[in-house]
């Protein structure tokens, strides 16, 4: 599994008043598609470019195409499955917030993502989740609507605003650059602003009183 870290922080000693700034939130960016020939890397790279301009998040990418988890669940996983979980479970546990990058398959989201969600529980609790979706005419929003229900069961908080790419393949050039990025950049800012607010609020609340489901 390829989990990469991309810090967007600056040296706190390099600017006046930085010592009073809160520490960045740890964001797990989950790439849901494991499909051969997937479009996910284009969308993910674009969104990471938005994150790179912010100082309120540090980012860890969890790419489900790089995790080999069987769909059969077990309370006593085999050593091989435990080894795969060891690559991702600590990342989810350490995260203050999540963004899920997902396509829409047949009005829903990928099985690889459901498998990841179902294998974890406390890791998701009392944390915010944002969505970046892509697809055809719906832009992946039907997948997002289903994910909101699933994450509610996990005791997570899904933020209202999303980034969605309708007919996604036609929106980016051959180098992965968005052809007309203004609206998408505005949507990404709104999503991350909300995610940051909820992430900070929930983290502060849990520091006073642990969450109990």
C-alpha positions in Angstrom: 0.0 0.0 0.0 1.3 3.4 -0.9 0.5 5.8 2.0 2.2 9.2 1.4 2.6 12.1 3.7 2.4 15.7 2.5 2.8 18.3 5.1 1.3 21.8 4.4 2.7 23.4 7.5 5.2 26.1 7.9 7.8 26.7 10.6 6.0 28.2 13.5 9.0 30.3 14.4 9.1 32.0 11.0 6.2 34.3 11.4 4.9 36.5 14.2 1.9 35.2 16.0 2.4 31.7 14.6 3.0 30.4 18.1 -0.6 31.1 18.9 -2.0 29.3 15.8 -3.5 25.8 16.5 -1.7 22.8 15.2 -2.8 21.6 11.8 -5.5 18.9 11.7 -4.4 15.5 10.5 -6.4 14.7 7.4 -6.7 11.2 5.9 -7.4 11.4 2.1 -9.1 8.1 1.1 -9.0 7.2 -2.5 -11.9 4.9 -2.9 -11.6 3.4 -6.4 -9.5 0.3 -7.0 -10.8 -0.2 -10.6 -8.4 -0.9 -13.4 -8.0 2.2 -15.6 -9.5 4.4 -12.9 -9.8 8.2 -13.2 -9.2 8.6 -9.4 -5.5 9.7 -9.7 -6.5 12.7 -11.8 -9.1 13.9 -9.3 -7.0 13.1 -6.3 -4.0 15.0 -7.6 -6.1 18.0 -8.4 -7.6 18.0 -4.8 -4.2 17.6 -3.3 -3.1 20.7 -5.1 -5.9 22.5 -3.3 -4.7 21.1 0.0 -1.1 22.1 -0.7 -2.2 25.8 -0.5 -3.5 25.4 3.1 -1.7 25.4 6.4 -4.5 24.0 8.5 -4.1 20.4 7.4 -1.4 17.8 7.1 -2.3 15.1 4.7 -1.9 11.3 4.5 -3.2 9.6 1.4 -4.8 6.1 1.7 -5.2 4.6 -1.7 -7.5 1.6 -1.6 -6.0 0.2 -4.8 -2.8 -0.5 -2.8 -4.6 -2.4 0.0 -5.4 -6.1 -0.4 -8.4 -6.7 1.9 -10.8 -9.6 1.2 -14.5 -8.8 1.2 -15.2 -11.6 3.7 -15.2 -10.0 7.2 -14.0 -11.9 10.3 -13.6 -11.2 14.0 -10.4 -13.1 13.8 -8.6 -12.0 10.6 -5.7 -14.1 9.2 -2.1 -12.8 9.7 -2.1 -11.6 6.1 -5.3 -9.6 6.6 -3.9 -8.2 9.9 -0.8 -7.1 8.1 -2.9 -5.2 5.5 -5.0 -3.6 8.2 -1.8 -2.6 10.0 -1.1 -0.4 7.0 -4.3 1.6 7.2 -6.0 1.3 10.6 -3.4 3.4 12.5 -3.8 6.1 9.8 -7.6 6.2 10.2 -7.2 6.2 14.0 -4.7 9.1 14.0 -6.8 11.2 11.6 -8.7 14.2 12.9 -10.8 14.4 9.7 -11.3 12.6 6.4 -11.9 13.4 2.8 -13.2 10.5 0.6 -12.5 10.7 -3.2 -15.1 8.5 -4.8 -16.6 7.6 -8.2 -20.1 6.5 -8.7 -20.7 2.9 -9.8 -24.3 2.1 -10.6 -25.8 4.8 -8.4 -23.5 3.8 -5.5 -19.9 3.8 -4.3 -17.1 1.2 -4.7 -17.1 -2.0 -2.8 -13.5 -1.3 -1.8 -14.7 1.7 0.2 -17.5 -0.2 1.9 -15.1 -2.9 2.9 -12.7 -0.3 4.5 -15.6 1.4 6.3 -17.0 -1.9 7.7 -13.7 -3.1 9.0 -13.4 0.0 11.3 -15.7 1.6 13.8 -14.2 3.7 16.6 -11.7 5.1 14.1 -14.5 7.1 12.4 -16.4 8.2 15.5 -16.9 11.9 16.2 -14.8 13.0 13.3 -15.8 15.0 10.1 -15.9 13.5 6.7 -15.9 15.4 3.4 -16.5 14.1 -0.1 -14.9 14.7 -3.5 -17.0 12.8 -6.1 -16.9 12.3 -9.8 -18.9 10.5 -12.5 -21.2 11.1 -15.4 -24.3 13.3 -15.3 -24.7 13.1 -11.5 -21.0 13.9 -10.7 -21.0 11.0 -8.2 -23.5 12.8 -5.9 -25.7 9.7 -5.6 -22.7 7.8 -4.2 -22.2 10.6 -1.7 -25.8 10.5 -0.6 -25.5 6.8 0.3 -22.2 7.4 2.0 -23.8 10.0 4.3 -26.1 7.3 5.6 -23.2 4.8 6.1 -21.1 7.3 7.9 -24.0 8.4 10.1 -24.0 4.8 11.4 -20.3 5.2 12.1 -21.1 8.2 14.4 -19.2 10.4 12.0 -20.2 13.9 10.9 -20.4 14.5 7.1 -19.9 18.1 6.0 -22.6 19.6 3.8 -20.6 21.0 0.9 -18.9 18.7 -1.6 -16.7 18.9 -4.7 -18.3 17.0 -7.5 -17.1 16.6 -11.1 -19.9 16.0 -13.6 -18.7 14.2 -16.8 -15.3 14.3 -15.2 -13.2 13.0 -18.1 -14.0 16.1 -20.1 -13.1 18.5 -17.4 -9.3 17.9 -17.3 -6.7 18.2 -19.9 -4.1 15.5 -20.8 -1.8 16.7 -18.0 -4.5 16.5 -15.4 -5.1 20.2 -15.2 -8.7 21.4 -14.8 -9.7 23.3 -17.8 -12.0 25.8 -16.0 -11.1 25.5 -12.3 -12.7 28.5 -10.7 -16.0 26.9 -9.6 -14.2 23.7 -8.4 -11.6 25.7 -6.5 -14.4 27.6 -4.7 -16.2 24.3 -3.9 -12.9 22.8 -2.5 -12.4 25.9 -0.3 -15.9 25.7 1.1 -15.5 21.9 1.8 -12.2 22.4 3.5 -13.3 25.4 5.5 -16.3 23.4 6.9 -14.1 20.3 7.5 -11.6 22.4 9.4 -14.3 23.9 11.6 -15.8 20.6 12.4 -12.5 18.9 12.9 -11.3 21.6 15.3 -14.7 21.7 17.2 -14.9 17.9 17.6 -11.2 17.5 18.5 -11.6 20.2 21.2 -14.8 18.7 22.5 -13.2 15.2 22.8 -10.2 16.7 24.7 -12.7 17.8 27.4 -15.1 14.8 27.3 -14.3 11.5 25.4 -16.9 10.6 22.9 -19.2 7.7 24.0 -21.3 6.0 21.4 
